[in-house]
Amino acid sequence: MKKTDWIVILIVVVVLAPFFIPATGFFAWFEASTAAHPFIMAFFKFAILATFGEMLALRIREGVYNKKGFGIVPRMMVWGFLGMCIAMAMIIFKSGVPAFLEAVGGCEKGALAAIFKASELTWGKLGIAFAVSVLMNTIFAPVMMTFHKCTDIHILDNGGTVRGLLRPMKMREIMGQKVNWDVQWNVVFKKTIPLFWFPAHTITFILPPTFQVLFAALLGVALGLILALAGGSKK
């Protein structure tokens, strides 16, 4: 391990420690803030955790946490925006999918929603959570993942600067020439969505609402590591 690895570990410990020390009151603040400001908190959860996942993936692939043009700040800005979009999508699909299932199955209005919102874990709740995960990841995730891929390319093409991020994106060039659609379709869509995101977000949706967006952001860290390991490392 390098010196930078120990520094990163120390930072992670310092950041996480307040969550496990009741006297700090940080955990209570976290719950209250998530309930009062869900989209602001979603921005910071994804900006920090998902970007950290990309930095870990870079460390595995190339031996460093950052490099010229990587653009940590622009990536945080993009992930923060996507975090708010994901929080919005979770609200929409958590409400819409039970209503859709009730309409299709001829159930009493609100019956499945009540099962899904119940605190105890049942087979019914697990089944609804799986349905929510499947529909959200089938309808919303491919669009979000493709947009994120385009922003990655845009950041790299513009030297990893904030000013570069704010330049107009050359979407025709990026979508037509620079996105590797073979990987995007055969790996990201056909493999990671059904094999990783379907079951992972099923777990997400059976958690208490306060932790759902946080867990979704942590999944981004995990997936970054999985993809980096699957792709091999240079160092």
C-alpha positions as CSV (number, residue, x, y, z in Angstrom):
1,M,0.0,0.0,0.0
2,K,1.1,3.5,-0.8
3,K,1.2,6.5,1.5
4,T,-1.8,7.9,-0.2
5,D,-3.8,4.7,0.6
6,W,-3.2,5.3,4.3
7,I,-4.2,8.9,4.0
8,V,-7.4,7.9,2.3
9,I,-8.2,5.2,4.9
10,L,-7.6,7.8,7.6
11,I,-10.0,10.3,6.0
12,V,-12.6,7.6,5.6
13,V,-12.3,6.7,9.3
14,V,-12.5,10.3,10.4
15,V,-15.6,10.9,8.2
16,L,-17.4,7.7,9.3
17,A,-16.5,7.9,13.0
18,P,-19.2,10.5,14.0
19,F,-21.9,8.1,12.7
20,F,-20.9,5.5,15.4
21,I,-20.3,7.9,18.3
22,P,-23.7,8.7,19.9
23,A,-22.4,11.6,21.9
24,T,-21.7,13.6,18.7
25,G,-25.4,13.6,17.7
26,F,-24.3,13.4,14.1
27,F,-26.5,10.4,13.3
28,A,-29.6,12.2,14.6
29,W,-28.6,15.2,12.6
30,F,-28.2,13.0,9.5
31,E,-31.6,11.5,9.8
32,A,-33.3,14.8,10.5
33,S,-31.5,16.5,7.6
34,T,-32.4,13.7,5.2
35,A,-36.0,13.9,6.1
36,A,-36.2,17.7,5.9
37,H,-34.0,18.2,2.8
38,P,-34.0,15.0,0.8
39,F,-32.7,16.4,-2.5
40,I,-29.9,18.5,-1.0
41,M,-28.7,15.5,1.0
42,A,-29.0,13.3,-2.1
43,F,-26.8,15.8,-3.9
44,F,-24.0,15.5,-1.3
45,K,-24.4,11.8,-0.7
46,F,-23.8,11.0,-4.4
47,A,-21.3,13.8,-5.0
48,I,-19.1,12.4,-2.2
49,L,-19.7,8.6,-2.3
50,A,-20.1,8.0,-6.1
51,T,-17.1,10.2,-6.9
52,F,-15.1,8.3,-4.3
53,G,-16.1,5.1,-6.0
54,E,-14.7,6.4,-9.3
55,M,-11.5,7.4,-7.5
56,L,-11.2,3.9,-6.1
57,A,-11.8,2.4,-9.5
58,L,-9.0,4.6,-10.9
59,R,-6.7,3.5,-8.1
60,I,-7.3,-0.1,-9.0
61,R,-6.9,0.4,-12.7
62,E,-4.0,2.9,-12.8
63,G,-2.5,3.0,-9.3
64,V,-3.6,6.6,-8.5
65,Y,-6.7,8.3,-7.0
66,N,-6.5,11.3,-9.3
67,K,-4.7,12.3,-12.4
68,K,-4.5,15.2,-14.8
69,G,-7.8,15.7,-16.6
70,F,-9.7,13.3,-14.3
71,G,-11.8,16.1,-12.9
72,I,-12.8,15.3,-9.4
73,V,-14.8,18.5,-8.8
74,P,-16.7,18.3,-12.1
75,R,-17.5,14.6,-11.4
76,M,-18.8,15.6,-8.0
77,M,-21.1,18.2,-9.6
78,V,-22.4,15.7,-12.1
79,W,-22.9,13.0,-9.5
80,G,-24.7,15.5,-7.2
81,F,-27.1,16.3,-10.0
82,L,-27.6,12.7,-10.8
83,G,-28.2,12.0,-7.1
84,M,-31.1,14.4,-7.1
85,C,-32.5,12.7,-10.2
86,I,-32.2,9.3,-8.6
87,A,-33.9,10.5,-5.4
88,M,-36.7,11.9,-7.6
89,A,-37.0,8.6,-9.6
90,M,-37.1,6.6,-6.3
91,I,-40.0,8.7,-5.1
92,I,-41.9,8.3,-8.4
93,F,-41.4,4.6,-8.8
94,K,-42.0,3.8,-5.1
95,S,-45.4,5.5,-5.4
96,G,-46.2,4.5,-9.0
97,V,-45.3,0.9,-9.2
98,P,-47.6,-0.3,-6.3
99,A,-50.4,1.7,-7.9
100,F,-49.7,0.1,-11.3
101,L,-49.7,-3.4,-9.7
102,E,-53.0,-2.7,-8.0
103,A,-54.5,-1.6,-11.3
104,V,-53.2,-4.6,-13.2
105,G,-54.1,-7.1,-10.5
106,G,-57.5,-5.6,-9.6
107,C,-56.5,-5.1,-6.0
108,E,-58.1,-2.6,-3.7
109,K,-56.7,0.8,-4.1
110,G,-53.8,1.4,-1.6
111,A,-53.6,-2.3,-0.5
112,L,-50.2,-3.0,-2.1
113,A,-48.9,0.4,-1.1
114,A,-49.7,-0.3,2.5
115,I,-47.8,-3.6,2.3
116,F,-44.9,-1.9,0.7
117,K,-44.8,0.9,3.4
118,A,-45.1,-1.5,6.3
119,S,-42.1,-1.7,8.7
120,E,-42.0,-5.5,8.9
121,L,-40.4,-7.5,6.1
122,T,-42.8,-9.9,4.4
123,W,-42.7,-11.8,1.1
124,G,-45.3,-9.3,-0.2
125,K,-43.1,-6.3,0.6
126,L,-40.1,-8.1,-0.9
127,G,-42.0,-8.8,-4.1
128,I,-43.1,-5.2,-4.5
129,A,-39.6,-4.0,-3.8
130,F,-38.3,-6.2,-6.5
131,A,-41.0,-5.0,-9.0
132,V,-40.1,-1.3,-8.1
133,S,-36.4,-2.1,-8.7
134,V,-37.0,-3.9,-12.0
135,L,-39.1,-1.1,-13.5
136,M,-36.9,1.7,-12.2
137,N,-33.8,0.1,-13.6
138,T,-35.4,-0.8,-16.8
139,I,-37.0,2.5,-17.6
140,F,-34.9,5.1,-15.8
141,A,-31.4,3.6,-15.3
142,P,-30.4,3.2,-19.0
143,V,-31.1,6.9,-19.7
144,M,-29.3,8.0,-16.6
145,M,-26.3,5.7,-17.2
146,T,-26.0,6.9,-20.8
147,F,-26.1,10.5,-19.8
148,H,-23.5,9.8,-17.1
149,K,-21.2,8.2,-19.7
150,C,-21.6,11.2,-21.9
151,T,-20.6,13.6,-19.1
152,D,-17.6,11.4,-18.3
153,I,-16.4,11.8,-21.9
154,H,-17.2,15.5,-21.9
155,I,-15.2,16.0,-18.7
156,L,-12.2,14.2,-20.0
157,D,-12.4,16.0,-23.4
158,N,-12.3,19.3,-21.6
159,G,-9.3,18.7,-19.3
160,G,-11.3,17.9,-16.1
161,T,-12.0,21.5,-15.3
162,V,-15.2,23.1,-14.0
163,R,-15.1,25.6,-16.9
164,G,-14.8,22.7,-19.3
165,L,-17.8,21.0,-17.7
166,L,-19.9,24.1,-18.3
167,R,-19.1,24.2,-22.0
168,P,-21.8,22.9,-24.4
169,M,-21.7,19.1,-24.8
170,K,-21.0,17.9,-28.3
171,M,-23.8,15.3,-28.0
172,R,-23.8,14.2,-31.7
173,E,-20.0,13.5,-31.6
174,I,-20.1,11.9,-28.1
175,M,-23.1,9.6,-28.8
176,G,-22.1,8.8,-32.4
177,Q,-18.3,8.4,-32.1
178,K,-17.1,8.2,-28.5
179,V,-19.5,6.1,-26.5
180,N,-18.5,2.4,-26.8
181,W,-22.0,1.1,-27.4
182,D,-20.7,-2.5,-27.4
183,V,-19.7,-2.1,-23.8
184,Q,-22.6,0.1,-22.9
185,W,-25.1,-2.4,-24.2
186,N,-23.5,-5.8,-23.6
187,V,-21.9,-5.0,-20.2
188,V,-23.6,-2.0,-18.6
189,F,-27.2,-2.7,-19.7
190,K,-27.4,-6.5,-20.3
191,K,-25.2,-7.5,-17.3
192,T,-24.9,-4.9,-14.6
193,I,-28.6,-3.9,-14.6
194,P,-30.2,-7.4,-14.2
195,L,-27.4,-9.0,-12.3
196,F,-26.4,-6.2,-10.0
197,W,-28.9,-3.4,-9.9
198,F,-32.1,-5.5,-9.8
199,P,-31.2,-7.3,-6.6
200,A,-29.2,-4.4,-5.1
201,H,-32.1,-1.9,-5.4
202,T,-34.5,-4.6,-4.1
203,I,-32.5,-4.4,-0.9
204,T,-32.5,-0.6,-1.2
205,F,-36.3,-0.4,-1.3
206,I,-36.9,-2.6,1.8
207,L,-34.7,-0.3,3.9
208,P,-36.1,2.6,6.0
209,P,-36.7,5.6,3.7
210,T,-33.9,7.7,5.4
211,F,-31.3,5.3,4.3
212,Q,-32.5,4.4,0.8
213,V,-30.7,7.2,-1.1
214,L,-27.5,6.7,1.1
215,F,-27.5,3.0,0.3
216,A,-28.0,3.7,-3.4
217,A,-25.0,6.0,-3.3
218,L,-22.9,3.3,-1.6
219,L,-23.9,0.9,-4.3
220,G,-22.3,3.2,-6.8
221,V,-19.0,2.8,-4.9
222,A,-19.4,-1.0,-4.9
223,L,-20.2,-1.1,-8.7
224,G,-17.2,1.1,-9.5
225,L,-15.0,-1.4,-7.7
226,I,-16.6,-4.4,-9.4
227,L,-16.2,-2.9,-12.8
228,A,-12.6,-1.9,-12.1
229,L,-11.7,-5.4,-10.9
230,A,-13.5,-7.0,-13.8
231,G,-11.6,-4.8,-16.2
232,G,-8.2,-5.6,-14.6
233,S,-5.7,-3.1,-13.4
234,K,-2.6,-1.5,-15.0
235,K,-0.6,-1.3,-11.7
